[in-house]
Amino acid sequence: MGGETDLRGFDTRSVSPVAFLPSSTTIQLRNPDGSIVPKNLSLPVSSLNSYNINIPVEQITFPGGDLSLVTNAEYRITIAGPVAIAPFVDFGFDPILRRSQLHINNGQFNQINNTVFGCPAIDPFLQNCVGGETFKFNQNLSPLGSSNWQPRASTGLELQVFLPVVNAPFRIYWAYNPLRLNDQTRSPIPVTANMFPDTDAGRFTYQLAQQVFSPRYQLREPRKTFRFTVGTTF
């Protein structure tokens, strides 16, 4: 939901539950000075001559709900001719009820379940990571609890000018959102220290992975909105 046809204070199609989609990425083992740790010191540093560590990541996604509950109320006051003002209140929910429909496709699910994550130790003779492990992910995605049944409300004042050519009102409105999503969250599968070697390079790379791939997300919808549109809300 969101926009001039239902919840005026929110961007179009921006009102949605929040979920995390499991995936994987790689990070290169780096020294505390930021340089890449090479496998073979006699060869130039490159992606082939470095330790590429697989780590699990959860990508934030906004899948939208499967149920829409919206109510709108406004009182139109004619000023002169086709010009009117209308104080309004919009209220609604956009939850996911059938969570079984929110799942990862089989190909991607099998791939991440068979991926070996981490590099707890390095074999100096084979010049490879050893001791990694797989994770058993859930194929069904779980919406973030605080976002699934988060009510949204928007109230404000709208100026309407009826346009006879298009037979619809030109509207300018200002909206304030007393109910909105304003929360902090973090990836549900954290990157842990035991995924990296117990060395200075491993500890530095772990901190780097946390900053880049496991940040805190600030889920903050706008508190105020000012815009214009053509058409009716309901």
N, C-alpha and C positions, 0 to 999 in steps of 0.2 A: 504494500500500500504506500501511500504518500503522494502528495501533489494536490492540484486544484480540484480534483474530482472527489476526494474523500478527506484527507487530512492536510489542510492547507499550510500548516506550519512546517511541513517536512518535504524534503526533495522527492520528486517523482520516483516511485518504486524503490525508495530507500528504506522503508520500514520492513524489517525482516528479523527473524531469529538469527542467532549467530552460531556457527558450528565450526569444527576444526577437521580438516581433511588430512589424514596421515600421508606422508610422502617421505622421500629420502633425498639427501644431498651429500656432497663431499666437501671436506675442508682439508687443506694441506697442513701438515705438521710444520710449525714455525718456531723459530728461536725467539726468546724474549725481545730481541731487537727487531722482530718482524721479518727477518730473512727466512727463506724456506730451508728446511733440513733436507739435504740431498741424501739419496741412498748410496751413491758412489761419489766420494769426494774428488775423484780424478776426472769426473765428467761434468759438463756444464749443467747448471740447475735448469730443469724443465719439468713439465707435468709428468713425463715418463720417469724422470730421475728424482721423484719426490714421493713422500708417503701421503697418499690420498685416503683419508679416513671417512668411511660412510657413517653418517649420523642420521637418526630419525628426526623428522621435522613435522610440525602440524601447521598447515597453511590455513589461515583464517578465511572463512567463506560465509556468504550471506545467501542461503538457498531460497529464501522466501517461505511463507507459510502455506498451508493447505486449507486454512479456514480464515475467512475475513469477516470480522464483526465491526461495523461502522455505524455511527449515528451522527447526524448533523442537525444543528438548530441555528437559525438566524432570524433576526427581526428586521425587515426592510422598511426604511423610513424614507418616503419621497421628499426630496428637497425642492426640485423644480423640474417639471416636464419629465424627461427620460433619466434624470439624475437622482440617485438614491444612495443612502448609506445603510450599512447593515452590520450591527454587531453580531458576532457568530461564536459558536462553540462546536468543535469537531472532536469526537472521541472514538477510539477503536482499539482492537486487538488484531494481531496477525500471527497466530501460533501454528505450530506443527502438531497435528494430532496423530497421524499415521507415521510413526517414526520408522516403521519397517520399510517405508518407501524411500527413506533417505540412506542410501548405502553406496559403497564403492563398487565400481564395475569389477567383474571377476578377474580380468587380466591385470589390472593395477593392484588388486588385492593380493593375488598370488605372487606378484613381483615383490611387493614390500615384505610379505611374510617370508620369502626365501632370501632376502638380502641380509648379509652378515654385517652387523654394525659394530663399530668401535675398533680400537687398536690398543688394547691394554699393554701389549709388549711387542718388541721388535726382535725378529730373528736376525742376528748380525751376519750370519752366513748366507741365508737365503735372501736377505734384505727385503723381508716382507713383514706385514703385520700378522700377529698371532693372538689367539685368545678372544677373537670377536664372537658375538652371539647374535642369534635371530630373535625377533620379537613376534609375539602373536597379537596382531591387531584385531580389532573388532570391525567386521565388515559394515555394520550399521553405525552411522554417525550419530552422535548425541548432541542435541542443541544445548548451548550454554544455558544453564537453568535460569539465570536472571534475565535472559533475553527472550525466552520462549513465550511467556505470558506477561511480558512487560506492557502495561497499558500506555497508550499515547493520547495526549490531549493537546488541543490547540485552540486558542481563543484570541480574538482581536477585532479589528474594525475594517470593513471593506467599503470602498467607494465603487458604485456601479453606474455605468452610463450605457443605456440601451442603444444599440446600433441597428437601425432599421434595415440597412442593406443586407447584413448577414443574419439578421433576426436573432441576435444574441447580445448579451451584455459585455461591454468592456469593463474589466474589474481591476482595481488597484487595492491591494490589501496589506495590512501589517498584522503579523501573528506572533503571539507569545506562547511558548510550549511549557506549561506547568508540569506535564508528565512526559518524560522522554527517557531514553536509555543513556545513562551516564555512569559507567562502571569501568573497572580495570580488570583485566584477566591475563592469564599466561597460558602458554602451550601446555596441554594436559600431559604430554610425554616430554619430560625435561631431559636435556642433555646432561649426563652425569660425569663426574670426574673419573670414574673407573673405565670410561670409554677411551681414555688416553693414557699414554705411558706415564709412569711416575717419575718424570724428569722435569727439568725447568721448561723444556720445550713443550712437553705434554700439558703441564699446568697452564702455561701461557695460551696454548691453543684451546684448551678447555674454556678459559675465560673469554677468549675471542669468539668461540662458538656460541656461548651463552648470550653475548651481546648482539650477535648478528642473527642467529637462528632461533633464539628462545627469548625474545624481548617481551616486555609488558605491553599489552595493547590497551590503549585508551579508547573505549567505546563511548563516544560523546556525540550525541545528536544536537543539532542547533537549538539554541534557546529562543532566538528571534529570527523572523523572516520578513522580508519586504519584497514584493514582486507584483507583476501585472500579468493578466491572462485574458483570454476571450472565451466565453462559454459559461455554463452554469455548474454549480457544485452538485446539485441534486434536483 
